[in-house]
Amino acid sequence: MLIDTHCHLDFPDFAAELDEIVVRAHAAGVRQMITISTRVKKFPEILAIAERYPTVFCSVGTHPHNADEELDVTVDELVGLSHHPRVVAIGEAGLDYFYDNAPREAQAEGLRNHIAAARLTGLPLVIHSRSADEDMAAILTEETQKGAFPFLLHCFSSGADLARVGVELGGYVSFSGILTFPKSEELRQIAKTVPVDRMLVETDAPYLAPKPFRGKRNEPAYVAHTASTLAETLGMSETEIATITTENAFRIFSKMPRV
């Protein structure tokens, strides 16, 4: 059994065959999926998918690309929406200095609001961090000093220092199809430094399809290929990695039942 801890089933890429996408995931051993919110204003669409499929759960939050569009979304609103039984996480929120689609000040403000919601609810914060290692480490350290909160660094492609800080602060590290890319040897070396009880796997579908599907649309079934590469990297069997990452997922996404 595997869990795709991060996908975007509400994206138009999946609209025409969502039923088939879920069936293929189950056939590949991916028994549960978490579809991740990028705009609170579109939360009803995410929630409708999670309510439609018993094995799909969701988050609520605003992607850093859209941070400046939703600074009017309050911490109380995030907390209120998170009470729905299908919502098992806050986010994704964070910092993206690679694209800088939103002002950095807005991204930081949005991130801190989501941290506050994670702290209040006890739900894990799904963190997006790209080309912002130093600022992300600083904010996580500062905010943890105000009070611990559960979090995971999703689709990890940052440096070893951010992985170390994240783990030291109690966070988890989630690996996507990037781990399978030939040029990702540095990332595979970082994976070896992450404690096995803090590892997760994901697709970030429809993006970042792993080998042998690179360049094509990604989907939750393909998380099995990322798990296979992680197993090979760590010198473990695929069964061991599946068991480890699944148990880790249920631990951090503690609100999500086993179905």
N, C-alpha and C positions, 0 to 999 in steps of 0.2 A: 504493500500500500504506500502511495505517495500523496502528498498534498501540494497543490500549486498555491503557494501563499500569496501570489501577486499576479493578477491578470486583469484585463479590462474588457469584460464581456459586453459592456454597453457600447463599445466603439462600433462605428458603422461597418468595419471589416467583417464582423460576425453576424450582422443582422439577418442575412438571408439563410443562414444555416446554424442557428444557435443550438437547436435540438441535437443536430449531428455532432457539433463540437463537444457537447457534454457527453454524448454517447461514446465518442472516440476517446475522450479522457478516461472514462470508466474502463473501457476496453484495454487501455494502456496501464491500468493499475492506479490511475489518479482518481482516488475515491472522493476527494473534497477539494473545493476551489474557493478562493477568496477574491471577489471582484472589487477593485479598488476605485474609490471616488477621486475625481480630479476637480470637480466643481460641486459645491454644496447646492448651488441653484439647480443642478441636474440630479440631485440625490434621489428624487422619486423614480427616475429611470433605473438607477442602480438597484434600488430597493425592490422594484418590480421583478428584476431578474432573480434576485436572491429569494424572493417569495415564490417564484415559479418553479425553481429546482431545489429539491430537498438537500442536495449535496453542495449547493452554492451559498456562500455567505458574503458579507460585504463590509466595507468601511464607510466612514463619512469624513469628508475633509476637502481641502483645496490644494491642488498642486502648486508648487512655487511659480510655475509659468503663469498662473492665473491669480497670483497672490493679490495684486493691486486691484483686481476686480471684485474681491470678496473680503476686504478688510472690514466691511460692515457686518460680516458674520461674527457674532459674538461667541465667547467661550460658552456662555449659557445655552446658546442655540446648538452648538456642537454637542454639548452634554445632553441636551434634551433629545436630539435626534438619535443619539447613541443608545438610548434606552430601548429601542426596538430590538426584539429578540434575534433578528437576523444580522444585526450590526455587531461585529466582533473586534473592530479596530477603529482608531482615529487616523485620518490622513488619506492620501499621502501629502505631506508637507515637508518643507525643507529649503535648501539653497541650491540654485543652479546658476553658476557663474559662467558656464560654457555657452549657453544661449542668451542669458540675461534678458529673458522675455519680459520680466517684471523688474522694477527698481529693486536694488538689493535691500534697501531699507524696508520695503514692503514685504519682501520675502522673509526677512528676519522677524518682522512684527507678526506675520502670519504663523511662522514656525513657533514663536513663543506662545501664541494663542492656542495652538494645537497641543503644545506641551502642557499647558495649563489644563486643557480638557482631558488629556491622558492621565494627568496626575489626579484629577478629581474623579474620573470614572474607573481608573485602574485598567483601562483598555490599552493595549499597546499602540504606540505611535509608529506609523509606517513612515520612515524618513527617506526622502530623496536627497541625495547629496552628489553634486557633480562639479568638479573643479573648484571646490570650496572647502577643502579639508581643514585649513586652519580655523576659519570662522565657525565651521560646524563643530569642531572639537571644543572651541572656546564656549560656544553657546550651550552645548550639552553639559560641559563641566560646570558652568555657572548655574544652569537651571537645576542640575542634580543637587547642587549645594543648597538650593531652596527647598528641596524635597524630591525624593526619588520618584521616577515614573518609568514604566516599561516601554521599551522601544526596540526597533530593529532597523538596521541600515540595509535598505532594500537594493537589489540589483547592484551589489557592491562592485565598484570599479575604481575605488579610491586607493590611497597609499596605505602602507603598513601602519603608519602612525595612527591614522583614524580608526583602523580596525582595532588596534591595541587599546586606544582610548575608549572606544565603544564598548569593548568587552570589559574593561576595567570598571566602567560605570554601570555594568549590569546588562548591557544590550546584547542583541543577537546580530549575526551577519548573514545575509541572504544572498545566495549565488544564483545567477541567471545563466542564459546561454552563452554569455561572454566568456564564461569559464572554459568553454569548449573550443574557443577560437585558437588557431595556431600561434598567434602573436600574444596570447594571454599567459605566457609562462610566469611572468611576475605575479599575476593574480593567483595562479595555482600555487606559487610559493607562499603567498600570503595565506591562502586557505589552509596550508599546513600549520600555521601558527594559531589558528582559531580553535579554541576548545571544542571538542565534538558535541558537547551539550549546548552549544550556542550557534549551531549551523542550521540554516534553512535552505530550501531550494524553491525556485520560482521560474516563471516564464517571462513576465512582463509582457505577455502577449497582448496585442499582435506584433510587438517588436522583438528584435534580437533573437531570432530563431537559432537554435544551436545546430552544430554539425549533426547530421548531414543535410539540414534544411536551410542553412544560412542563405539569406537573400530572399527567402520566401516568407509568407505570412506565418507568424508563430501561433501556436495554440496550446492549451493546457496539456494535451497528451504528450507534448514534446519535453516536458519537464523530466521525463524519464532519462533523456539523453544527458541532461545536465547532471542528474544524480549519478549516472554511470561514470561520467568524467570525474566527478568528485570522489567516487569510490576508488577509481584508478589512481587518482592523485594521492589519496591517503593510504593506499595499499589495503583497502577493505573490499569486501564483496558488495555487490549491488543490494543484496538483501539486508546487509548490515546498515548501509547508508539509508536505505528506505525506512528501516525501523527507527534509526536514530533521528533522522530529520522529521519523521512523522510525529514521534513523541515530543520532540522539541517544539513542533508547531502547536500541538495541543497544550503544551505547557505555557507558551507565551500568549497564544490566542485562547486563553482559559475559558472564555465564554462560549467558544464553539464546541458543540456536542459532537460526539462520534456518531456518524450516521451510516 
